[in-house]
Amino acid sequence: MVFASALLPDLLRSLGRKGALRLVYEYLLGGRSKKELIPILQQFKDISDLDLYVQRMNAVRKEIKHADTAQRRSWLIKVVEGYASLRRDLKLSWEMYRALDLIRLLDKPKELTLSRANDLLQEFSLQEEGQTPEVKGHVILKADLRGSTELTASMLREGLNPASYFSQNLFDPINSLLQKYGAEKVFVEGDAVILMILEHANLPTQAVARACGLAYDIIDLVLRRNQESRQLGLPELELGVAYVPEAPCYLFDAGRKITISPAINRADRLSSCKGRDFVGFGEDKHWGVEVIRIEQTANGVSGSDQYCRYNVNGIELDLPAFQHLAEEIVLKKVKAASYGKKTGDNYYVGRFPDMAGKTRWQVVRHSAIKHWDGNKLSGSSKKAGNSFYELVTDPEILSVSAKQSALLHFFDRRVPG
């Protein structure tokens, strides 16, 4: 069988690849006699010279029968090499088919758009077309107006248009800032707007720093345009900034792009605000961020704690956002006493260039979350989970920082993540 297998390919070529391979193989092995084989071969119309056909088969059959040891060894090596090549090719073909099963060729525009948006599309573009840089992270910024429900109802009673008010004093000013910081609008939900800045691989995007600069400008621009409204007790801004070290996901609803990101929920929580009359915040506090952990008790049994936030014209950063900011820019640690504060807060000051190349200064306050047990307010350590980060908007602190800014460029001390 081994030797017949070695000679069969050459024999079949000499026969013009006519007849049946299985019949030729069985004849070489002696499984069929000449008398039995000829009637079967006569049925093949493509065999024009049956005698020559049989003669060539007989010659190979005799060659196998009378071959010496060296010839048999040569045939054996040929069969082993062929078998090894077959095994190799079968394995490679299996890997090829398995890889092909993982490839899905898209031709529908909606599927192409969805896969491209979620970075799942392998595109092979011409060199002159270029490729979009890979997204490795993103920052979500939410700007919210507190008390907008009451404002809307009040304006409607006076016959005024709240849509025009929000457009002129919130949405239009924010739209004018998007290009300056390379931001994009995720969506608008009534009295709030959610923005996003993408962080691209191999590019110094400084996404968190730009988000902080954007947050500063939103508060500054809106409040400058809204001085009269603030005198009338109209809403004030609350902002939260959250960072995620990965690209956002997208869905499409009737062609509209919808961003999916855990940072949206975190930014929403950071921009929330409890009423000013809560014990511990103080009625005289009109600016900034504070966080208090409230101990929940029922019938003497402790329950799960809740966190109460005060955020008026303030910007709170989550921990990943601050850690990434410390990697993007050089932050100088400043004691609270430098700003006339007696608390145990720490302040971090740094600068970065915006999209126009203008240097922007930032001040971040690191403060402990206070604890309310139902009777009194107490401080706590700034360990993980017991502190928060505020991008300072207090005009007094910013004014002091501006006066000291000329000295900050001499320092190059990075804050450990």
MIFI-94294 format. One line per field, with one value per residue (C-alpha): residue number from 1; residue in three letters; x, y, z. Coordinates in Angstrom, 2 decimals, always signed. Layout:
BEGIN
n c(NUM, ...)
res c(ALA, ...)
px c(X, ...)
py c(Y, ...)
pz c(Z, ...)
This chain:
BEGIN
n c(1, 2, 3, 4, 5, 6, 7, 8, 9, 10, 11, 12, 13, 14, 15, 16, 17, 18, 19, 20, 21, 22, 23, 24, 25, 26, 27, 28, 29, 30, 31, 32, 33, 34, 35, 36, 37, 38, 39, 40, 41, 42, 43, 44, 45, 46, 47, 48, 49, 50, 51, 52, 53, 54, 55, 56, 57, 58, 59, 60, 61, 62, 63, 64, 65, 66, 67, 68, 69, 70, 71, 72, 73, 74, 75, 76, 77, 78, 79, 80, 81, 82, 83, 84, 85, 86, 87, 88, 89, 90, 91, 92, 93, 94, 95, 96, 97, 98, 99, 100, 101, 102, 103, 104, 105, 106, 107, 108, 109, 110, 111, 112, 113, 114, 115, 116, 117, 118, 119, 120, 121, 122, 123, 124, 125, 126, 127, 128, 129, 130, 131, 132, 133, 134, 135, 136, 137, 138, 139, 140, 141, 142, 143, 144, 145, 146, 147, 148, 149, 150, 151, 152, 153, 154, 155, 156, 157, 158, 159, 160, 161, 162, 163, 164, 165, 166, 167, 168, 169, 170, 171, 172, 173, 174, 175, 176, 177, 178, 179, 180, 181, 182, 183, 184, 185, 186, 187, 188, 189, 190, 191, 192, 193, 194, 195, 196, 197, 198, 199, 200, 201, 202, 203, 204, 205, 206, 207, 208, 209, 210, 211, 212, 213, 214, 215, 216, 217, 218, 219, 220, 221, 222, 223, 224, 225, 226, 227, 228, 229, 230, 231, 232, 233, 234, 235, 236, 237, 238, 239, 240, 241, 242, 243, 244, 245, 246, 247, 248, 249, 250, 251, 252, 253, 254, 255, 256, 257, 258, 259, 260, 261, 262, 263, 264, 265, 266, 267, 268, 269, 270, 271, 272, 273, 274, 275, 276, 277, 278, 279, 280, 281, 282, 283, 284, 285, 286, 287, 288, 289, 290, 291, 292, 293, 294, 295, 296, 297, 298, 299, 300, 301, 302, 303, 304, 305, 306, 307, 308, 309, 310, 311, 312, 313, 314, 315, 316, 317, 318, 319, 320, 321, 322, 323, 324, 325, 326, 327, 328, 329, 330, 331, 332, 333, 334, 335, 336, 337, 338, 339, 340, 341, 342, 343, 344, 345, 346, 347, 348, 349, 350, 351, 352, 353, 354, 355, 356, 357, 358, 359, 360, 361, 362, 363, 364, 365, 366, 367, 368, 369, 370, 371, 372, 373, 374, 375, 376, 377, 378, 379, 380, 381, 382, 383, 384, 385, 386, 387, 388, 389, 390, 391, 392, 393, 394, 395, 396, 397, 398, 399, 400, 401, 402, 403, 404, 405, 406, 407, 408, 409, 410, 411, 412, 413, 414, 415, 416, 417)
res c(MET, VAL, PHE, ALA, SER, ALA, LEU, LEU, PRO, ASP, LEU, LEU, ARG, SER, LEU, GLY, ARG, LYS, GLY, ALA, LEU, ARG, LEU, VAL, TYR, GLU, TYR, LEU, LEU, GLY, GLY, ARG, SER, LYS, LYS, GLU, LEU, ILE, PRO, ILE, LEU, GLN, GLN, PHE, LYS, ASP, ILE, SER, ASP, LEU, ASP, LEU, TYR, VAL, GLN, ARG, MET, ASN, ALA, VAL, ARG, LYS, GLU, ILE, LYS, HIS, ALA, ASP, THR, ALA, GLN, ARG, ARG, SER, TRP, LEU, ILE, LYS, VAL, VAL, GLU, GLY, TYR, ALA, SER, LEU, ARG, ARG, ASP, LEU, LYS, LEU, SER, TRP, GLU, MET, TYR, ARG, ALA, LEU, ASP, LEU, ILE, ARG, LEU, LEU, ASP, LYS, PRO, LYS, GLU, LEU, THR, LEU, SER, ARG, ALA, ASN, ASP, LEU, LEU, GLN, GLU, PHE, SER, LEU, GLN, GLU, GLU, GLY, GLN, THR, PRO, GLU, VAL, LYS, GLY, HIS, VAL, ILE, LEU, LYS, ALA, ASP, LEU, ARG, GLY, SER, THR, GLU, LEU, THR, ALA, SER, MET, LEU, ARG, GLU, GLY, LEU, ASN, PRO, ALA, SER, TYR, PHE, SER, GLN, ASN, LEU, PHE, ASP, PRO, ILE, ASN, SER, LEU, LEU, GLN, LYS, TYR, GLY, ALA, GLU, LYS, VAL, PHE, VAL, GLU, GLY, ASP, ALA, VAL, ILE, LEU, MET, ILE, LEU, GLU, HIS, ALA, ASN, LEU, PRO, THR, GLN, ALA, VAL, ALA, ARG, ALA, CYS, GLY, LEU, ALA, TYR, ASP, ILE, ILE, ASP, LEU, VAL, LEU, ARG, ARG, ASN, GLN, GLU, SER, ARG, GLN, LEU, GLY, LEU, PRO, GLU, LEU, GLU, LEU, GLY, VAL, ALA, TYR, VAL, PRO, GLU, ALA, PRO, CYS, TYR, LEU, PHE, ASP, ALA, GLY, ARG, LYS, ILE, THR, ILE, SER, PRO, ALA, ILE, ASN, ARG, ALA, ASP, ARG, LEU, SER, SER, CYS, LYS, GLY, ARG, ASP, PHE, VAL, GLY, PHE, GLY, GLU, ASP, LYS, HIS, TRP, GLY, VAL, GLU, VAL, ILE, ARG, ILE, GLU, GLN, THR, ALA, ASN, GLY, VAL, SER, GLY, SER, ASP, GLN, TYR, CYS, ARG, TYR, ASN, VAL, ASN, GLY, ILE, GLU, LEU, ASP, LEU, PRO, ALA, PHE, GLN, HIS, LEU, ALA, GLU, GLU, ILE, VAL, LEU, LYS, LYS, VAL, LYS, ALA, ALA, SER, TYR, GLY, LYS, LYS, THR, GLY, ASP, ASN, TYR, TYR, VAL, GLY, ARG, PHE, PRO, ASP, MET, ALA, GLY, LYS, THR, ARG, TRP, GLN, VAL, VAL, ARG, HIS, SER, ALA, ILE, LYS, HIS, TRP, ASP, GLY, ASN, LYS, LEU, SER, GLY, SER, SER, LYS, LYS, ALA, GLY, ASN, SER, PHE, TYR, GLU, LEU, VAL, THR, ASP, PRO, GLU, ILE, LEU, SER, VAL, SER, ALA, LYS, GLN, SER, ALA, LEU, LEU, HIS, PHE, PHE, ASP, ARG, ARG, VAL, PRO, GLY)
px c(+0.00, +2.86, +4.74, +1.57, +0.81, +4.31, +3.93, +0.26, +0.60, +3.07, +1.06, -2.18, -0.53, +0.74, -2.83, -4.06, -5.95, -8.62, -10.55, -11.10, -8.30, -9.66, -9.68, -6.06, -4.97, -6.72, -5.17, -1.66, -2.32, -3.59, -7.06, -8.57, -7.54, -7.04, -10.06, -12.22, -10.84, -11.14, -15.00, -15.19, -12.67, -14.55, -17.41, -15.21, -15.66, -12.69, -10.21, -9.45, -6.68, -7.55, -4.63, -2.04, -3.89, -3.61, +0.02, +1.12, -0.67, +0.98, +4.43, +4.02, +2.60, +5.69, +7.98, +6.52, +6.84, +10.50, +11.92, +15.15, +15.78, +17.19, +14.21, +11.77, +13.60, +13.31, +9.58, +9.14, +10.88, +8.71, +5.51, +6.62, +7.47, +4.11, +2.26, +4.09, +3.28, -0.37, -0.57, +1.05, -1.29, -4.37, -3.39, -2.70, -5.97, -7.81, -6.21, -7.09, -10.75, -10.89, -9.46, -11.85, -14.79, -13.71, -13.87, -17.17, -17.26, -19.64, -21.41, -24.40, -23.82, -25.39, -23.20, -20.10, -20.87, -21.54, -18.39, -16.22, -17.55, -16.77, -13.28, -14.23, -13.77, -10.51, -10.06, -7.30, -6.96, -4.66, -1.61, -2.77, -6.15, -4.60, -6.07, -7.95, -5.76, -6.70, -8.79, -7.33, -9.46, -12.09, -13.28, -16.92, -17.93, -21.48, -22.73, -26.01, -28.23, -29.64, -33.25, -34.13, -37.52, -38.68, -37.18, -39.03, -42.36, -41.79, -40.90, -43.93, -46.17, -44.66, -45.20, -41.45, -39.74, -37.43, -36.03, -34.60, -33.16, -31.34, -30.15, -28.74, -27.24, -26.08, -26.12, -24.89, -21.94, -20.94, -21.14, -18.71, -16.13, -16.18, -13.64, -11.30, -10.81, -11.41, -14.62, -17.81, -21.37, -22.70, -26.28, -28.46, -31.05, -33.20, -31.23, -27.96, -25.37, -22.85, -19.57, -16.75, -13.04, -11.32, -7.76, -5.84, -2.89, +0.58, -0.78, -0.25, -3.95, -3.97, -7.65, -8.33, -6.46, -8.47, -11.70, -10.77, -10.00, -13.34, -15.13, -13.46, -14.54, -18.11, -18.54, -16.78, -18.63, -22.07, -21.80, -20.48, -23.44, -25.82, -24.99, -28.47, -30.05, -27.88, -29.00, -32.55, -31.67, -31.71, -29.90, -26.19, -23.89, -22.72, -20.06, -18.53, -15.54, -14.94, -12.19, -12.18, -8.94, -10.65, -12.63, -16.38, -18.94, -21.61, -25.11, -27.09, -30.79, -32.33, -28.93, -28.30, -25.06, -25.52, -22.48, -22.31, -19.80, -19.60, -18.11, -21.49, -23.05, -20.02, -20.08, -23.81, -23.22, -20.34, -22.48, -25.35, -26.16, -28.05, -29.99, -27.92, -29.81, -28.29, -26.53, -22.79, -22.62, -23.43, -25.83, -22.99, -21.24, -22.00, -19.21, -17.45, -17.82, -18.29, -19.04, -20.48, -21.01, -24.29, -24.59, -27.92, -29.53, -32.86, -33.95, -30.37, -29.15, -26.66, -27.58, -25.67, -24.14, -25.10, -23.04, -24.43, -22.90, -22.95, -21.90, -22.59, -20.49, -18.09, -16.27, -15.61, -13.12, -13.30, -10.12, -9.18, -9.50, -7.18, -4.64, -4.58, -4.33, -1.21, +0.30, -0.60, +0.76, +3.19, +1.32, +2.87, +1.56, +0.58, -0.38, -3.82, -2.21, -1.00, -4.65, -5.52, -7.26, -6.90, -8.23, -6.15, -6.87, -4.11, -4.00, -2.29, -1.47, -0.41, -0.69, -1.25, -1.59, -5.07, -5.74, -4.81, -1.46, -2.54, -1.28, -4.09, -3.65, -5.54, -5.97, -7.19, -8.26, -7.94, -10.23, -11.48, -15.12, -16.74, -18.91, -22.38, -23.70, -27.04, -25.83, -22.50, -20.13, -16.62, -13.62, -11.94, -8.66, -8.04, -7.54, -8.91, -12.67, -12.70, -11.73, -12.69, -11.04, -12.40, -11.25, -11.27, -13.46, -13.35, -12.38, -10.35, -8.18, -7.79, -6.68, -3.96, -2.85, -2.58, -0.25, +1.96, +1.90, +5.14, +7.03, +5.40, +7.41, +10.53, +9.01, +8.83, +7.42, +4.81, +2.08, +2.23, -0.77)
py c(+0.00, +2.39, +1.73, +1.88, +5.26, +6.49, +5.55, +6.37, +10.15, +9.69, +6.78, +8.77, +11.62, +9.17, +7.84, +11.31, +11.46, +9.26, +6.38, +5.95, +6.53, +3.90, +1.21, +1.92, +1.81, -1.53, -3.02, -2.05, -3.73, -6.90, -6.44, -6.71, -9.01, -7.87, -9.94, -8.16, -4.68, -4.45, -4.65, -1.82, +0.36, -0.16, +1.87, +4.99, +6.83, +9.16, +6.20, +6.10, +3.45, +0.79, -1.50, +1.23, +2.17, -1.41, -1.77, +1.23, -0.12, -3.52, -1.90, -0.11, -3.26, -5.25, -2.42, -2.64, -6.43, -6.60, -3.40, -3.78, -2.52, +0.85, +1.57, +0.60, +2.88, +5.77, +5.17, +4.97, +8.34, +9.87, +8.65, +9.87, +13.30, +13.47, +12.43, +15.07, +17.75, +16.69, +16.96, +20.38, +21.64, +20.29, +22.11, +25.34, +25.08, +24.53, +27.64, +29.54, +28.51, +29.29, +32.75, +33.33, +32.51, +35.42, +37.87, +39.49, +41.64, +44.56, +46.28, +47.89, +51.58, +51.34, +48.38, +50.12, +53.28, +51.40, +49.24, +52.22, +54.29, +51.49, +50.88, +47.36, +47.95, +46.88, +49.34, +49.16, +52.69, +54.10, +55.86, +59.24, +58.79, +58.57, +56.86, +58.16, +58.07, +55.37, +56.56, +55.37, +57.36, +60.03, +62.71, +63.49, +66.94, +67.67, +71.22, +71.44, +74.35, +73.98, +75.01, +75.10, +73.45, +76.28, +78.82, +77.37, +77.37, +80.94, +82.18, +80.46, +82.19, +85.53, +84.75, +84.42, +81.80, +79.54, +77.92, +81.28, +81.86, +78.51, +78.89, +82.37, +81.83, +78.18, +76.34, +79.07, +80.09, +76.44, +75.83, +78.69, +76.95, +73.47, +74.07, +75.93, +72.80, +70.08, +68.96, +67.52, +67.62, +64.21, +65.26, +67.90, +67.02, +70.05, +72.18, +70.26, +69.55, +66.69, +67.21, +64.83, +65.20, +62.20, +61.18, +59.78, +57.41, +58.83, +62.38, +64.86, +65.66, +66.52, +65.59, +66.10, +69.42, +70.68, +69.51, +71.50, +74.56, +74.14, +73.90, +77.13, +78.96, +77.64, +79.04, +82.31, +82.92, +81.97, +84.00, +87.07, +86.94, +86.28, +88.87, +90.31, +86.87, +86.01, +89.18, +87.90, +84.56, +82.51, +79.15, +78.68, +76.15, +72.76, +70.83, +67.38, +65.92, +62.15, +60.26, +56.70, +55.18, +53.60, +54.62, +55.21, +52.93, +54.12, +53.19, +54.61, +55.42, +56.48, +57.71, +59.64, +58.78, +57.88, +57.73, +54.98, +55.52, +54.88, +58.37, +59.90, +58.53, +59.58, +63.11, +63.29, +62.33, +64.81, +67.68, +67.02, +69.47, +69.26, +72.28, +75.02, +74.76, +71.36, +71.38, +71.59, +73.47, +76.81, +79.37, +81.78, +79.45, +80.55, +79.01, +75.69, +72.01, +70.15, +66.47, +65.02, +61.38, +60.96, +58.05, +56.29, +54.83, +53.16, +51.99, +52.08, +49.83, +51.32, +51.24, +52.11, +55.60, +58.22, +61.03, +64.53, +66.98, +70.75, +72.13, +75.73, +77.23, +74.39, +71.68, +68.28, +65.79, +62.07, +60.29, +58.86, +62.35, +63.89, +61.07, +61.49, +65.28, +64.78, +62.75, +65.34, +68.49, +69.42, +70.17, +72.14, +71.29, +74.41, +74.56, +75.84, +78.62, +80.22, +80.96, +82.03, +78.71, +77.01, +73.61, +70.55, +70.90, +70.59, +72.61, +71.66, +74.33, +73.72, +75.07, +73.78, +75.27, +75.27, +74.53, +78.11, +77.86, +80.13, +79.11, +78.24, +77.91, +75.40, +75.01, +71.70, +71.36, +68.01, +67.86, +65.23, +64.16, +65.27, +62.92, +63.72, +61.37, +63.15, +65.47, +66.91, +67.28, +65.83, +65.61, +62.45, +61.42, +61.82, +58.13, +56.46, +56.85, +59.53, +62.57, +64.48, +66.77, +70.19, +72.29, +75.59, +78.40, +80.61, +84.08, +84.84, +81.73, +82.16, +85.76, +84.65, +81.93, +84.44, +86.62, +83.62, +82.18, +83.94, +81.68, +78.39, +77.73, +77.20, +74.05, +70.71, +68.42, +65.92, +64.72, +60.92, +59.15)
pz c(+0.00, +0.84, -2.39, -4.51, -2.91, -3.82, -7.52, -7.95, -8.63, -11.52, -12.93, -12.86, -14.79, -17.44, -17.77, -18.58, -15.23, -16.79, -15.28, -11.56, -9.04, -6.69, -9.44, -10.42, -6.77, -6.15, -9.30, -8.18, -4.84, -6.53, -5.21, -8.69, -11.55, -15.14, -16.23, -13.64, -14.32, -18.14, -18.33, -15.80, -17.68, -20.95, -19.47, -19.24, -22.56, -21.91, -22.18, -25.92, -25.89, -23.32, -24.18, -23.60, -20.40, -19.07, -20.19, -18.15, -15.09, -15.54, -15.81, -12.47, -10.86, -11.92, -10.76, -7.27, -7.22, -8.32, -6.68, -4.66, -1.13, -2.17, -4.39, -1.66, +0.79, -1.68, -2.08, +1.69, +2.21, -0.52, +1.19, +4.65, +3.24, +1.48, +4.64, +6.70, +4.12, +4.15, +7.94, +7.81, +5.10, +6.89, +10.07, +8.19, +6.30, +9.59, +11.06, +7.91, +8.04, +11.77, +11.12, +8.22, +10.51, +12.72, +9.82, +8.96, +5.86, +6.33, +3.48, +5.18, +6.00, +9.47, +10.47, +9.11, +11.07, +14.33, +14.09, +13.15, +16.06, +18.57, +17.11, +15.96, +12.24, +10.58, +7.76, +5.17, +3.87, +1.23, +2.61, +1.37, +3.10, +6.54, +9.61, +12.63, +15.80, +18.30, +21.27, +24.58, +27.05, +27.42, +29.86, +30.56, +31.80, +32.93, +33.46, +35.33, +36.39, +39.91, +40.44, +36.76, +37.31, +39.55, +37.15, +34.17, +36.00, +37.16, +33.67, +32.15, +34.70, +33.66, +29.99, +29.30, +27.15, +29.24, +26.09, +24.99, +28.45, +28.58, +24.99, +25.52, +28.96, +28.83, +25.51, +23.16, +25.39, +25.77, +22.02, +21.47, +23.69, +22.13, +19.38, +21.72, +23.85, +21.27, +22.99, +21.56, +22.82, +23.93, +24.57, +26.17, +28.78, +29.43, +31.87, +31.62, +28.95, +28.83, +26.97, +26.09, +25.27, +23.68, +24.54, +21.55, +21.65, +20.88, +20.99, +23.90, +24.21, +27.96, +27.96, +31.69, +31.77, +28.79, +30.43, +33.54, +31.42, +29.65, +33.01, +34.16, +31.02, +31.21, +34.70, +33.86, +30.60, +31.84, +35.04, +33.24, +30.86, +33.68, +36.33, +36.26, +36.56, +39.55, +41.30, +40.80, +42.42, +39.23, +38.92, +39.41, +37.77, +39.05, +37.15, +37.47, +35.60, +35.29, +33.41, +32.00, +30.58, +27.58, +24.53, +24.95, +23.31, +20.91, +19.87, +16.97, +17.21, +13.89, +12.76, +15.99, +17.78, +21.47, +23.77, +26.39, +29.21, +32.98, +33.28, +32.46, +35.66, +37.69, +36.28, +36.99, +40.62, +40.97, +39.66, +42.08, +44.87, +48.16, +49.43, +51.02, +54.29, +55.13, +58.50, +58.01, +54.76, +56.29, +54.96, +54.20, +51.74, +48.21, +46.17, +45.71, +46.57, +49.85, +50.53, +53.74, +54.64, +56.50, +58.89, +58.43, +61.57, +62.18, +65.64, +66.81, +64.01, +61.60, +57.95, +54.80, +54.69, +52.14, +50.64, +50.48, +48.01, +47.94, +44.54, +43.62, +40.84, +41.64, +39.72, +41.29, +39.83, +40.42, +41.58, +38.13, +36.64, +39.23, +38.89, +35.14, +35.47, +37.63, +34.76, +32.13, +33.78, +36.55, +39.78, +42.64, +46.12, +48.08, +51.75, +52.71, +54.74, +51.50, +50.72, +54.25, +54.98, +58.34, +57.37, +56.52, +52.80, +50.24, +47.04, +43.78, +41.20, +37.60, +34.08, +30.54, +27.04, +25.49, +21.80, +20.93, +22.79, +25.66, +29.13, +31.54, +35.30, +37.41, +41.16, +42.61, +46.23, +48.00, +51.01, +53.44, +53.41, +56.65, +58.72, +60.10, +62.77, +63.20, +65.94, +64.99, +62.07, +62.36, +60.11, +58.79, +57.22, +53.49, +52.85, +49.71, +49.63, +52.35, +50.28, +47.16, +44.60, +43.65, +40.73, +42.62, +41.27, +44.37, +43.02, +46.16, +45.83, +42.09, +42.62, +45.08, +42.67, +39.84, +41.93, +42.75, +39.22, +38.24, +40.66, +39.75, +36.60, +38.75, +40.23, +38.48, +41.10, +39.97, +42.24, +42.73, +41.19)
